[in-house]
Amino acid sequence: MMKLDDIAALAKVSKTTASRALADSPLVKEETKALIREIAKAHNYKPNTLASAFARKKSGIIGFCLLNKDHPSFGHPFFGPVLDGALEQARKDNYHIILAANKGSDYVFEEPFMQDCIEGVVLSSFAPAKAVQEFKKRGIPQVLINDVLNTENNTFIMDDNYGGAYQLMQHLMKDKGHFRIGFLTDRLSHTSYLLRYFAYIDAHRDAGLPVYSNDKLPLFDLEGGFSLSSDYYLKKYGYDDIPRIGSPMVVVGVKSAAGYEAVKQLIATGDLPSAIFAVSDSLAIGAIHALQDAGLRVPEDVAVVGYDDIISSTAVRPALTTVRVNRKEIGRTAIQELEKLIENPEQETKIIYIKNHLIVRKSS
């Protein structure tokens, strides 16, 4: 099989010149290009398109990293559709995506992934500062999904968590007349959950209502820390510190189990709210099961709403009122914005919020 070395030898040029000629590089004279193309055609030589791209300093490859996700990484109900949207947009724009998943918050990706074969990278959720710094040092443009860091020349793509949660609270308060609404989460270190919590607090403040608090329950355990974007959002929404209320927060391995156990604790206090806002559908489904196992009706005795609109939200009975996140649009936008950064790496940092939709079902 004819190799690039053979083409270069027949043309009496270096391998680099042969590669550049086949890539139509302006660094090679037109007559030399014509000679090398003629030799390649005569010997049915098929150039390596990736190698040609490297010769032009354009690989056509984008890295896509999933961070801090349980297996299967690419089957995650949020990041799977995000990846689908990214793949569709990349294909449309003649880019290829290579995938990686990390092993922890301080993890920096393997050297082959960090090398200069990628033109840019999408970091999806909980981007470790070390990895962000390393990509920055190598001059690789970055778009981050679901988190915000204090960095220059990056673009951040976020679901409008605050707006979606505020819509949900307005639905419970104005449409359904609930004024004692419990808040259910397994943590606040998750940026998305923190924003949903702020919306929950602000909806009460804007309505002039006290936040439901159960003094028979412990305050949130905040010792787990926060994402690096917590300070940014505290300032954005006018808080000096994370507001704390007595409401269920149980951390266990499975989200639905966390919701179930937390609501069992809530039921045992004998002081139930009229509605529960869970920061995720998985937690909400666990809450529904706990209420039903205790002989309570949803929504007649306690309404339950979630967030994300995962597949299970329509399988549970009653079907779950929730917020539908436009996951594919998040993925598409991430690729579009990364392409802009590849063309102009010095553009200013910006945050883009993707709109979501309130989905009203029977649980509220």
Phi and psi in degrees as a GROMACS rama.xvg file:
@    title "Ramachandran Plot"
@    xaxis  label "Phi"
@    yaxis  label "Psi"
@TYPE xy
-67.5186  132.233  MET-2
-111.872  167.592  LYS-3
-61.0704  -35.7559  LEU-4
-58.6637  -39.578  ASP-5
-67.9384  -41.1812  ASP-6
-61.1181  -44.6124  ILE-7
-62.4708  -41.048  ALA-8
-64.8636  -43.5894  ALA-9
-64.3905  -34.6922  LEU-10
-85.889  -7.17163  ALA-11
59.2109  45.1149  LYS-12
-131.663  172.527  VAL-13
-75.6694  162.731  SER-14
-62.3134  -38.2215  LYS-15
-61.9794  -43.5267  THR-16
-64.5242  -40.8811  THR-17
-61.4718  -43.8069  ALA-18
-62.9406  -43.7277  SER-19
-65.7476  -37.3519  ARG-20
-63.8004  -44.512  ALA-21
-69.1776  -22.2662  LEU-22
-90.4369  4.73579  ALA-23
61.1078  39.6567  ASP-24
-70.8262  138.803  SER-25
-69.6994  -8.33015  PRO-26
-78.5429  -8.83881  LEU-27
-111.501  136.42  VAL-28
-61.6428  148.7  LYS-29
-62.6863  -38.5143  GLU-30
-66.5248  -33.7812  GLU-31
-69.5117  -41.0303  THR-32
-58.4727  -46.2496  LYS-33
-61.1201  -42.3499  ALA-34
-61.7819  -47.1612  LEU-35
-66.7233  -39.4693  ILE-36
-63.6873  -39.3054  ARG-37
-63.7035  -43.9803  GLU-38
-63.8504  -44.4274  ILE-39
-61.0576  -42.4631  ALA-40
-66.7245  -40.959  LYS-41
-62.6775  -32.3019  ALA-42
-103.085  13.3788  HIS-43
53.7632  42.1265  ASN-44
-80.7666  130.235  TYR-45
-106.54  108.38  LYS-46
-68.2745  149.44  PRO-47
-74.6829  110.666  ASN-48
-63.3671  -32.2833  THR-49
-68.3236  -41.9826  LEU-50
-62.9844  -38.4962  ALA-51
-63.8531  -37.4921  SER-52
-64.3371  -42.5339  ALA-53
-59.7845  -37.7623  PHE-54
-62.6751  -28.569  ALA-55
-90.7487  4.21873  ARG-56
63.5577  24.5405  LYS-57
-132.592  110.079  LYS-58
-85.9526  -22.9752  SER-59
72.363  17.9305  GLY-60
-117.661  134.723  ILE-61
-117.816  136.123  ILE-62
-88.0783  142.611  GLY-63
-130.809  118.597  PHE-64
-115.36  127.792  CYS-65
-97.027  131.097  LEU-66
-118.568  135.282  LEU-67
55.5957  41.8611  ASN-68
-113.052  143.85  LYS-69
-74.0619  158.07  ASP-70
-72.9553  147.602  HIS-71
-79.4133  128.307  PRO-72
-56.3774  -44.3557  SER-73
-88.4521  -2.01623  PHE-74
-98.8972  9.5536  GLY-75
-64.0534  137.685  HIS-76
-63.458  -21.8805  PRO-77
-93.9764  -53.3751  PHE-78
-79.5922  -20.5415  PHE-79
-60.5035  -55.2055  GLY-80
-63.356  -33.6858  PRO-81
-59.681  -45.2676  VAL-82
-63.0829  -40.6457  LEU-83
-56.5082  -46.1726  ASP-84
-63.3416  -39.8316  GLY-85
-64.2277  -43.0313  ALA-86
-64.0609  -41.6825  LEU-87
-62.1295  -45.3799  GLU-88
-68.4852  -40.6443  GLN-89
-63.0801  -42.6848  ALA-90
-62.0525  -42.4542  ARG-91
-61.0256  -35.2404  LYS-92
-98.8693  14.5565  ASP-93
62.8573  37.2839  ASN-94
-110.874  153.815  TYR-95
-109.629  148.631  HIS-96
-114.461  132.596  ILE-97
-112.114  145.54  ILE-98
-110.963  150.908  LEU-99
-150.145  154.421  ALA-100
-133.283  141.331  ALA-101
-94.1109  179.988  ASN-102
-117.671  4.77235  LYS-103
164.155  170.524  GLY-104
-65.2122  -23.8564  SER-105
-102.438  11.636  ASP-106
-77.774  136.264  TYR-107
-113.089  133.82  VAL-108
-62.7099  156.231  PHE-109
-55.8622  150.217  GLU-110
-54.6461  -43.587  GLU-111
-56.9718  -35.3555  PRO-112
-74.0042  -32.5231  PHE-113
-79.6947  -12.9389  MET-114
-67.5298  173.607  GLN-115
-77.4191  15.6448  ASP-116
-73.9224  -19.7458  CYS-117
-99.0135  137.956  ILE-118
-80.7803  -25.9095  GLU-119
-165.272  171.376  GLY-120
-142.672  142.198  VAL-121
-105.087  121.548  VAL-122
-105.733  118.607  LEU-123
-108.088  102.868  SER-124
75.3952  130.554  SER-125
53.2803  50.8505  PHE-126
-65.8658  118.964  ALA-127
-67.6609  138.168  PRO-128
-58.518  -35.1235  ALA-129
-62.6986  -42.5447  LYS-130
-67.2406  -42.4709  ALA-131
-59.9956  -43.7169  VAL-132
-64.6946  -38.5482  GLN-133
-67.5817  -44.491  GLU-134
-62.0342  -40.2733  PHE-135
-61.4979  -44.7673  LYS-136
-60.2349  -34.14  LYS-137
-87.1112  0.707064  ARG-138
73.662  26.9816  GLY-139
-97.0508  115.221  ILE-140
-59.3857  146.419  PRO-141
-132.512  140.215  GLN-142
-120.242  132.291  VAL-143
-110.728  136.468  LEU-144
-108.082  131.225  ILE-145
73.7842  16.2089  ASN-146
-157.557  159.522  ASP-147
-131.065  128.777  VAL-148
-119.601  158.633  LEU-149
-84.5328  77.4684  ASN-150
-132.252  158.908  THR-151
-94.6177  150.398  GLU-152
60.4551  30.6991  ASN-153
-115.111  156.497  ASN-154
-117.236  139.124  THR-155
-118.489  130.318  PHE-156
-112.065  119.915  ILE-157
-127.105  139.914  MET-158
-63.2433  145.786  ASP-159
-77.0133  70.6372  ASP-160
-58.2647  -44.8298  ASN-161
-62.9784  -48.723  TYR-162
-62.4058  -42.2454  GLY-163
-64.7557  -43.8373  GLY-164
-67.5092  -37.0124  ALA-165
-65.181  -40.7657  TYR-166
-56.821  -43.9127  GLN-167
-62.9557  -41.846  LEU-168
-66.4924  -38.4701  MET-169
-63.7527  -37.5503  GLN-170
-61.6678  -45.8113  HIS-171
-67.4294  -41.8942  LEU-172
-78.7346  -53.8048  MET-173
-83.7401  -42.3169  LYS-174
-80.678  -35.141  ASP-175
-112.96  -6.8442  LYS-176
73.9728  27.4485  GLY-177
-91.1657  132.434  HIS-178
-128.014  -0.521319  PHE-179
-122.203  92.2324  ARG-180
-116.448  118.54  ILE-181
-81.0791  152.611  GLY-182
-113.794  128.643  PHE-183
-121.699  119.98  LEU-184
-147.775  164.251  THR-185
-106.931  -4.43939  ASP-186
-173.758  164.907  ARG-187
-121.74  1.89402  LEU-188
-70.7786  -20.1771  SER-189
-75.1776  121.375  HIS-190
-54.7257  -43.3232  THR-191
-61.378  -42.6577  SER-192
-67.3733  -37.4781  TYR-193
-62.1222  -43.3545  LEU-194
-66.0307  -37.3586  LEU-195
-66.5554  -34.8903  ARG-196
-66.5325  -43.8388  TYR-197
-59.3047  -41.3485  PHE-198
-63.6545  -39.0059  ALA-199
-60.3955  -47.3014  TYR-200
-64.9622  -45.7464  ILE-201
-66.9301  -33.6946  ASP-202
-62.8466  -39.028  ALA-203
-65.9372  -45.3308  HIS-204
-60.8877  -44.9472  ARG-205
-66.9411  -29.4848  ASP-206
-86.7506  -3.68373  ALA-207
69.2776  31.3952  GLY-208
-114.418  146.565  LEU-209
-72.2499  147.645  PRO-210
-77.0053  134.252  VAL-211
-58.2854  128.047  TYR-212
-142.153  134.221  SER-213
-112.203  108.617  ASN-214
-72.8495  -3.58711  ASP-215
-88.6172  -2.20889  LYS-216
-111.466  152.103  LEU-217
-72.354  155.866  PRO-218
-66.1384  161.401  LEU-219
-51.5926  135.497  PHE-220
-84.7307  106.996  ASP-221
-98.0842  11.0006  LEU-222
-72.0088  -12.4706  GLU-223
-71.5235  -8.91857  GLY-224
82.9253  179.926  GLY-225
-132.268  166.951  PHE-226
-71.3923  166.729  SER-227
-67.9548  -11.4362  LEU-228
-91.6578  -3.21649  SER-229
-57.535  -45.9925  SER-230
-60.8943  -40.2017  ASP-231
-59.0323  -46.5669  TYR-232
-78.0621  -27.4008  TYR-233
-58.7558  -45.5782  LEU-234
-68.7306  -41.9108  LYS-235
-59.2346  -40.2123  LYS-236
-102.042  11.8136  TYR-237
77.8086  32.0241  GLY-238
-108.844  142.292  TYR-239
-86.1561  -27.3555  ASP-240
-153.383  169.046  ASP-241
-70.8033  119.329  ILE-242
-65.426  137.329  PRO-243
-117.814  137.11  ARG-244
-134.561  158.65  ILE-245
-83.3403  104.083  GLY-246
-155.344  157.745  SER-247
-59.7229  134.334  PRO-248
-151.366  102.302  MET-249
-125.628  122.739  VAL-250
-100.855  113.027  VAL-251
-135.47  177.176  VAL-252
-66.886  -35.3269  GLY-253
-111.995  130.526  VAL-254
-58.2673  -45.9259  LYS-255
-63.603  -34.2513  SER-256
-66.648  -37.4318  ALA-257
-61.8069  -44.8492  ALA-258
-62.9862  -41.6133  GLY-259
-62.8379  -50.0861  TYR-260
-66.5432  -39.4046  GLU-261
-63.4922  -44.0314  ALA-262
-72.4989  -29.7284  VAL-263
-59.1409  -43.378  LYS-264
-61.5525  -41.6398  GLN-265
-63.8402  -44.4344  LEU-266
-61.6042  -39.2749  ILE-267
-64.5089  -22.3777  ALA-268
-74.3679  -18.3367  THR-269
74.2636  10.2763  GLY-270
-127.179  78.183  ASP-271
-85.0162  143.139  LEU-272
-74.1377  169.938  PRO-273
-85.9252  -14.0771  SER-274
-150.381  155.439  ALA-275
-126.832  126.947  ILE-276
-102.448  110.698  PHE-277
-97.6258  138.65  ALA-278
-73.6362  -8.82359  VAL-279
-145.049  156.252  SER-280
-63.3702  -36.1304  ASP-281
-61.4322  -44.0219  SER-282
-64.2414  -40.8001  LEU-283
-63.2798  -40.857  ALA-284
-64.0836  -41.6271  ILE-285
-61.111  -38.5287  GLY-286
-63.8252  -43.1228  ALA-287
-60.2321  -45.2484  ILE-288
-62.8845  -40.079  HIS-289
-64.6661  -43.3924  ALA-290
-63.3125  -44.4895  LEU-291
-66.8948  -38.1014  GLN-292
-65.4042  -24.263  ASP-293
-89.2919  5.38313  ALA-294
82.0891  16.0823  GLY-295
-97.0367  148.556  LEU-296
-97.976  140.607  ARG-297
-116.5  119.802  VAL-298
-101.635  5.36493  PRO-299
-60.8827  -42.4753  GLU-300
-91.4745  -46.0629  ASP-301
-141.559  122.136  VAL-302
-80.4353  152.119  ALA-303
-136.5  132.465  VAL-304
-129.283  154.495  VAL-305
-126.816  -158.474  GLY-306
-156.486  133.214  TYR-307
124.804  -33.5779  ASP-308
58.1859  55.3827  ASP-309
-74.5743  167.722  ILE-310
-56.4594  -39.3855  ILE-311
-65.2769  -16.2803  SER-312
-65.9984  -22.4777  SER-313
-96.8298  -12.2166  THR-314
-85.8061  -30.7763  ALA-315
-68.7868  152.497  VAL-316
-122.014  123.442  ARG-317
-72.4232  155.141  PRO-318
-59.3168  146.891  ALA-319
-88.5756  129.613  LEU-320
-74.13  133.572  THR-321
-158.645  -175.623  THR-322
-113.961  125.788  VAL-323
-87.4696  115.853  ARG-324
-84.7987  133.92  VAL-325
-83.2932  74.5813  ASN-326
-62.9989  -45.3997  ARG-327
-63.9462  -35.658  LYS-328
-67.3319  -34.4488  GLU-329
-60.6883  -45.8058  ILE-330
-64.5869  -43.7585  GLY-331
-62.5733  -45.2221  ARG-332
-64.902  -36.6811  THR-333
-59.4911  -42.9511  ALA-334
-68.9643  -42.9819  ILE-335
-59.9974  -42.7711  GLN-336
-72.1352  -32.914  GLU-337
-66.3991  -38.5391  LEU-338
-60.9397  -38.1754  GLU-339
-64.755  -39.2403  LYS-340
-68.26  -35.5616  LEU-341
-62.5848  -40.0359  ILE-342
-74.768  -31.7567  GLU-343
-139.501  80.7818  ASN-344
-63.3099  -16.7624  PRO-345
-95.3913  7.80175  GLU-346
-65.6328  154.321  GLN-347
-68.1539  151.913  GLU-348
-61.913  139.794  THR-349
-148.14  156.782  LYS-350
-117.921  129.76  ILE-351
-116.133  124.559  ILE-352
-102.068  127.283  TYR-353
-94.4869  126.659  ILE-354
-66.8349  148.761  LYS-355
-124.65  -175.901  ASN-356
-138.492  133.851  HIS-357
-72.8637  128.103  LEU-358
-116.835  108.545  ILE-359
-91.4781  122.272  VAL-360
-126.584  -157.485  ARG-361
-82.6431  -14.4054  LYS-362
-74.7612  -12.1396  SER-363
